Amino acid sequence: MLKMLSTQLTGIFTKIKEKEEFPLEDGARLLAQAVIGEGTIYIKGFGEMEGVAMEALNGPEPMKKTKKLEQLSQMAHTDRVILFTRRSDDQDALSLGKALTKKGIPFVSVAGTAKEANECLSQWAEIHINTHVTKPILPAEDGSRFCFPSLFAALFIYYGIKFNMDEMLDEYE
């Protein structure tokens, strides 16, 4: 089973690397604007994606000038936001995305793109990065599927954004 999991995760990571390279760079560029300017990067994770926010804030290599998003009222036009959620049609994330857009604050969304949804974060986000995780990846003996590795994919994307952003900031300095 571990070999199957490893194979499936490698496939997801490869798909992200190949299909999300430019959105990752664009997302890093957008977030770097806050670091270079007088802004702050605010991060919000919905559900299990709170794990990405915890890594960004409390991990061994925290993201520069980043705070947990608590209230929209604390934000300025120089700030940037990155949202992590399991699916791009998550209603709480959509509500926050619409509020950010209304307030004029650009944001990056990271989620599995829900193709059948009427409304998605990609419609509101400045940059949307697809995790390519929209259903469980491992087959069970009864024909069903299990293991929905959205947090794995989101952490991979987070590090891709962070490394790109750190590289941009090093070049800027």
Residue pairs with C-beta under 8 A, 6 or more apart in sequence:
1 138
4 138
5 137
5 138
5 147
8 137
8 138
8 147
8 149
9 137
9 149
9 152
12 131
12 132
12 133
12 137
12 149
12 152
12 153
12 156
13 153
13 156
15 132
16 129
16 130
16 131
16 132
16 153
16 156
16 157
16 160
19 130
19 132
20 129
20 130
20 132
20 157
20 160
23 127
23 128
23 129
23 130
24 129
24 157
24 160
24 161
24 164
25 164
26 127
27 82
27 108
27 127
27 129
27 161
27 164
28 160
28 161
28 162
28 164
28 165
28 168
29 164
29 165
29 168
30 80
30 106
30 108
30 126
30 127
31 41
31 80
31 82
31 108
31 161
31 165
32 165
32 168
32 169
32 172
33 39
33 78
33 80
34 40
34 41
34 65
34 78
34 79
34 80
35 41
35 64
35 65
35 165
35 169
36 169
36 172
37 78
38 76
38 78
39 65
39 76
39 78
39 79
39 80
40 65
40 66
40 67
40 75
40 78
40 79
40 80
41 63
41 64
41 65
41 66
41 67
41 79
41 80
41 81
41 82
42 66
42 67
42 68
42 69
42 75
42 79
42 80
42 81
42 82
43 52
43 53
43 56
43 57
43 63
43 66
43 67
43 68
43 69
43 81
43 82
43 83
43 84
44 53
44 68
44 69
44 81
44 82
44 83
44 84
44 96
45 51
45 52
45 53
45 54
45 83
45 84
45 85
45 154
46 83
46 84
46 85
46 86
46 90
46 92
46 93
47 85
47 86
47 90
48 86
48 150
48 151
49 84
49 85
49 86
49 110
49 150
49 151
49 154
51 151
51 154
51 155
52 84
52 110
52 151
52 154
52 155
52 158
53 68
53 84
55 155
55 158
56 62
56 63
56 66
56 158
56 162
57 63
57 66
57 67
57 68
61 162
63 162
63 165
64 165
64 166
64 169
69 81
69 96
72 99
72 100
72 103
75 81
75 103
75 105
77 104
77 105
79 105
80 105
80 106
80 107
80 108
81 100
81 105
81 106
81 107
81 108
82 107
82 108
82 109
82 110
82 161
83 93
83 96
83 97
83 107
83 108
83 109
83 110
83 111
83 121
83 125
84 110
84 111
84 154
84 158
85 92
85 93
85 109
85 110
85 111
85 121
86 111
86 112
86 133
86 148
86 150
87 111
87 112
87 114
87 117
87 134
88 109
88 111
88 112
88 113
88 114
88 117
88 120
88 121
88 122
88 128
88 130
89 114
89 117
89 118
89 119
89 120
89 121
90 111
90 121
93 109
93 111
93 121
94 119
94 120
94 121
94 124
97 107
97 109
97 121
97 124
97 125
98 124
100 106
100 107
100 124
101 107
101 124
106 126
107 124
107 125
107 126
108 125
108 126
108 127
108 128
108 129
108 161
109 121
109 122
109 124
109 125
109 127
109 128
109 129
110 128
110 129
110 131
110 154
110 157
110 158
111 121
111 128
111 130
111 131
112 130
112 131
112 132
112 133
112 134
112 150
112 153
113 120
113 122
113 128
113 130
113 132
113 134
114 120
114 134
115 134
120 128
121 128
122 128
129 157
129 161
131 150
131 153
131 154
131 157
132 153
133 148
133 149
133 150
133 152
133 153
135 145
135 148
136 144
136 145
136 146
136 147
136 148
137 145
137 147
137 148
137 149
138 145
138 146
138 147
139 145
140 146
